[in-house]
Amino acid sequence: MLLVPRQALKEAMEGEKHGYHHMPETRGLCLSEE
């Protein structure tokens, strides 16, 4: 897993639920999964 603070990871996950895929955090997570 990436070295991301739990709070940032939580916010990124919440953002994906709401469809905020253009947030830097979520975009980085998506890129790391591919």
VEXLOFI-241637 format. One record per atom (N, C-alpha, C): x, y, z; residue number from 1. Coordinates in steps of 0.05 Angstrom, whole numbers, plus 5000, padded with zeros to 4 digits. Example, Ala and Ser with C-alpha at 12.3 -4.5 7.8 and 13.67 -1.06 7.14 Angstrom:
<recs>
<rec X="5264" Y="4886" Z="5156" zakol="1"/>
<rec X="5246" Y="4910" Z="5156" zakol="1"/>
<rec X="5264" Y="4934" Z="5156" zakol="1"/>
<rec X="5257" Y="4955" Z="5142" zakol="2"/>
<rec X="5273" Y="4979" Z="5143" zakol="2"/>
<rec X="5258" Y="5001" Z="5157" zakol="2"/>
</recs>
This chain:
<recs>
<rec X="5017" Y="4976" Z="5000" zakol="1"/>
<rec X="5000" Y="5000" Z="5000" zakol="1"/>
<rec X="5018" Y="5025" Z="5000" zakol="1"/>
<rec X="5007" Y="5046" Z="4990" zakol="2"/>
<rec X="5022" Y="5071" Z="4990" zakol="2"/>
<rec X="5026" Y="5082" Z="5018" zakol="2"/>
<rec X="5047" Y="5098" Z="5021" zakol="3"/>
<rec X="5052" Y="5110" Z="5047" zakol="3"/>
<rec X="5035" Y="5136" Z="5049" zakol="3"/>
<rec X="5010" Y="5131" Z="5053" zakol="4"/>
<rec X="4991" Y="5154" Z="5055" zakol="4"/>
<rec X="4979" Y="5154" Z="5084" zakol="4"/>
<rec X="4978" Y="5177" Z="5096" zakol="5"/>
<rec X="4966" Y="5179" Z="5123" zakol="5"/>
<rec X="4938" Y="5169" Z="5122" zakol="5"/>
<rec X="4930" Y="5155" Z="5144" zakol="6"/>
<rec X="4903" Y="5143" Z="5145" zakol="6"/>
<rec X="4881" Y="5163" Z="5139" zakol="6"/>
<rec X="4884" Y="5188" Z="5150" zakol="7"/>
<rec X="4864" Y="5208" Z="5145" zakol="7"/>
<rec X="4862" Y="5215" Z="5116" zakol="7"/>
<rec X="4884" Y="5218" Z="5102" zakol="8"/>
<rec X="4884" Y="5224" Z="5074" zakol="8"/>
<rec X="4872" Y="5201" Z="5058" zakol="8"/>
<rec X="4878" Y="5177" Z="5066" zakol="9"/>
<rec X="4867" Y="5154" Z="5052" zakol="9"/>
<rec X="4837" Y="5153" Z="5057" zakol="9"/>
<rec X="4828" Y="5158" Z="5081" zakol="10"/>
<rec X="4799" Y="5158" Z="5087" zakol="10"/>
<rec X="4785" Y="5179" Z="5070" zakol="10"/>
<rec X="4797" Y="5203" Z="5068" zakol="11"/>
<rec X="4785" Y="5224" Z="5053" zakol="11"/>
<rec X="4784" Y="5217" Z="5023" zakol="11"/>
<rec X="4805" Y="5204" Z="5013" zakol="12"/>
<rec X="4805" Y="5195" Z="4986" zakol="12"/>
<rec X="4783" Y="5175" Z="4980" zakol="12"/>
<rec X="4780" Y="5156" Z="4999" zakol="13"/>
<rec X="4759" Y="5136" Z="4996" zakol="13"/>
<rec X="4732" Y="5148" Z="4996" zakol="13"/>
<rec X="4727" Y="5167" Z="5014" zakol="14"/>
<rec X="4702" Y="5181" Z="5015" zakol="14"/>
<rec X="4697" Y="5197" Z="4990" zakol="14"/>
<rec X="4719" Y="5209" Z="4979" zakol="15"/>
<rec X="4716" Y="5224" Z="4954" zakol="15"/>
<rec X="4708" Y="5207" Z="4931" zakol="15"/>
<rec X="4719" Y="5182" Z="4930" zakol="16"/>
<rec X="4711" Y="5164" Z="4908" zakol="16"/>
<rec X="4682" Y="5157" Z="4910" zakol="16"/>
<rec X="4672" Y="5154" Z="4934" zakol="17"/>
<rec X="4644" Y="5147" Z="4938" zakol="17"/>
<rec X="4626" Y="5169" Z="4926" zakol="17"/>
<rec X="4635" Y="5193" Z="4928" zakol="18"/>
<rec X="4619" Y="5216" Z="4917" zakol="18"/>
<rec X="4626" Y="5222" Z="4889" zakol="18"/>
<rec X="4645" Y="5208" Z="4877" zakol="19"/>
<rec X="4652" Y="5212" Z="4849" zakol="19"/>
<rec X="4673" Y="5233" Z="4844" zakol="19"/>
<rec X="4688" Y="5241" Z="4865" zakol="20"/>
<rec X="4708" Y="5262" Z="4861" zakol="20"/>
<rec X="4734" Y="5249" Z="4852" zakol="20"/>
<rec X="4734" Y="5239" Z="4827" zakol="21"/>
<rec X="4758" Y="5224" Z="4817" zakol="21"/>
<rec X="4780" Y="5242" Z="4809" zakol="21"/>
<rec X="4775" Y="5268" Z="4809" zakol="22"/>
<rec X="4796" Y="5287" Z="4799" zakol="22"/>
<rec X="4812" Y="5298" Z="4822" zakol="22"/>
<rec X="4806" Y="5289" Z="4847" zakol="23"/>
<rec X="4822" Y="5298" Z="4870" zakol="23"/>
<rec X="4850" Y="5285" Z="4868" zakol="23"/>
<rec X="4871" Y="5300" Z="4874" zakol="24"/>
<rec X="4899" Y="5289" Z="4873" zakol="24"/>
<rec X="4901" Y="5263" Z="4888" zakol="24"/>
<rec X="4889" Y="5260" Z="4911" zakol="25"/>
<rec X="4892" Y="5236" Z="4927" zakol="25"/>
<rec X="4880" Y="5212" Z="4913" zakol="25"/>
<rec X="4855" Y="5215" Z="4903" zakol="26"/>
<rec X="4841" Y="5193" Z="4890" zakol="26"/>
<rec X="4855" Y="5187" Z="4864" zakol="26"/>
<rec X="4864" Y="5207" Z="4850" zakol="27"/>
<rec X="4877" Y="5203" Z="4824" zakol="27"/>
<rec X="4902" Y="5187" Z="4828" zakol="27"/>
<rec X="4917" Y="5193" Z="4849" zakol="28"/>
<rec X="4942" Y="5178" Z="4855" zakol="28"/>
<rec X="4936" Y="5149" Z="4862" zakol="28"/>
<rec X="4914" Y="5145" Z="4877" zakol="29"/>
<rec X="4907" Y="5118" Z="4884" zakol="29"/>
<rec X="4899" Y="5102" Z="4860" zakol="29"/>
<rec X="4884" Y="5114" Z="4842" zakol="30"/>
<rec X="4875" Y="5101" Z="4818" zakol="30"/>
<rec X="4899" Y="5093" Z="4800" zakol="30"/>
<rec X="4918" Y="5111" Z="4798" zakol="31"/>
<rec X="4942" Y="5106" Z="4782" zakol="31"/>
<rec X="4958" Y="5083" Z="4794" zakol="31"/>
<rec X="4959" Y="5082" Z="4821" zakol="32"/>
<rec X="4975" Y="5061" Z="4834" zakol="32"/>
<rec X="4962" Y="5034" Z="4831" zakol="32"/>
<rec X="4936" Y="5033" Z="4828" zakol="33"/>
<rec X="4922" Y="5007" Z="4825" zakol="33"/>
<rec X="4924" Y="4996" Z="4797" zakol="33"/>
<rec X="4929" Y="5013" Z="4777" zakol="34"/>
<rec X="4930" Y="5004" Z="4749" zakol="34"/>
<rec X="4957" Y="4993" Z="4742" zakol="34"/>
</recs>
